[in-house]
Amino acid sequence: MHTQTLEFRSDNCGRVAPEIIEAISRANHGSAIGYGADDLTLQLNMRVSEIFETQVRVFPIPTGTGANALALASVGTPFGAVFCSPEAHINTSECNAVGFFGSGLKVTPIDGIHGKVCPDSLEKNLHSAGFGQAHKSQPVAVNLVQATYLGAVYSVAEIQRISALAREKNLTVHMDGARFANALAYLGCTPAEMTWKSGVDILSLGVTKNGGLLSDAIVVFNPAVADKINFHLRRGGMIWSKMRFASAQILAYVENDLWLRLAKQSNLAAQQLAAGINNIPGARLIAPVQANELFAEMRAQSLDQLAQHGVLFYRRGPELARFVCRWETTEEEVQSLLSLIAQHA
Ligand SMILES: Cc1ncc(COP(=O)(O)O)c(C=O)c1O
């Protein structure tokens, strides 16, 4: 029945930015030592340190799940608990990798809205956590997903408030930045302001979803954590042997603001889509659109019609659709989706 396919399933379905393919190709000459002792990985550490305005350690890693789980394993104890929002990826979609790699570390969802941890709820949970009681998992970290699963972005002030509460109880602040660049592009602040200057200790830096090929990274702001992380990564089978090719990707990703340019493109497409959906009676966005993901409620029949007309998207409930814009999503694709929604909602 449909004449065209419109891809709105996920940023995982997108292409790789040509700059990143070219960087891999440029790295493909001569020989280099493996496992991260090469020049490109050294350069990566220096460049990311410049960008974040502090000395960081960067660990390229194949997946975002690995980054989250091993980052948290490195700061936790087996009897620790990690607070997160109910929608956090570590809670909903990682097959409890945190528990597995953290040797029993417990993922503990607490209340929040739009996929965020709510500071008041964190405060309440810290108050009743039972520090020092052997009957209770001991809080060790808080996980913030930036941008959130529902497409919202924590403000710098929100990050600071949560970090301050965490700091009072010696908790580590971990940011799941699978869509870090989208959040950065939205806030217009510096990478430093969104992370360590606001109390973030360790970051899972997403690259793949925003135009990368096959590598994300863990960025560590706290040197005490960095020393342990290599052991966790190696034991987890998460250290690239031909590391220079992973590092070449991430270097190209942050160079010349490529990460921000790509994120601005997908954010803009999402903004255009949101503006259009807001004008369509029968369709309603359930969370603020601040990055590249949209969640829209419509009649189940309308969603069936969209699927029949070639729109690729995921249903998050019988009447709830998730649309994700990619760095290469065009205005024409957005307009085509909007006219189908207007026709069927
Ligand atoms: C917020 C968030 N964190 C982490 C991940 C995990 O990434 P990966 O699928 O590369 O393990 C995803 C992937 O969808 C995600 O959306």
The ligand as a Tripos MOL2 file, in Angstrom:
@<TRIPOS>MOLECULE
LIG
   16    16     1     0     0
SMALL
NO_CHARGES

@<TRIPOS>ATOM
      1 C1         20.0560    6.2710   26.7970 C.3       1 LIG1
      2 C2         20.7990    5.0710   26.2900 C.ar      1 LIG1
      3 N1         21.8410    4.6020   26.9980 N.ar      1 LIG1
      4 C3         22.5410    3.5350   26.5970 C.ar      1 LIG1
      5 C4         22.2300    2.8720   25.4300 C.ar      1 LIG1
      6 C5         23.0020    1.6200   25.1050 C.3       1 LIG1
      7 O1         23.6850    1.6280   23.9230 O.3       1 LIG1
      8 P1         24.0760    0.2680   23.1840 P.3       1 LIG1
      9 O2         22.8610   -0.1900   22.4810 O.co2     1 LIG1
     10 O3         25.1860    0.7100   22.2880 O.co2     1 LIG1
     11 O4         24.5350   -0.7030   24.1970 O.co2     1 LIG1
     12 C6         21.1580    3.3270   24.6450 C.ar      1 LIG1
     13 C7         20.7900    2.6220   23.4040 C.2       1 LIG1
     14 O5         19.6950    2.6970   22.9210 O.2       1 LIG1
     15 C8         20.4170    4.4450   25.0940 C.ar      1 LIG1
     16 O6         19.3630    4.9090   24.4160 O.3       1 LIG1
@<TRIPOS>BOND
     1     1     2 1
     2     2     3 ar
     3     2    15 ar
     4     3     4 ar
     5     4     5 ar
     6     5     6 1
     7     5    12 ar
     8     6     7 1
     9     7     8 1
    10     8     9 2
    11     8    10 1
    12     8    11 1
    13    12    13 1
    14    12    15 ar
    15    13    14 2
    16    15    16 1
@<TRIPOS>SUBSTRUCTURE
     1 LIG1         1 GROUP 0 **** ****
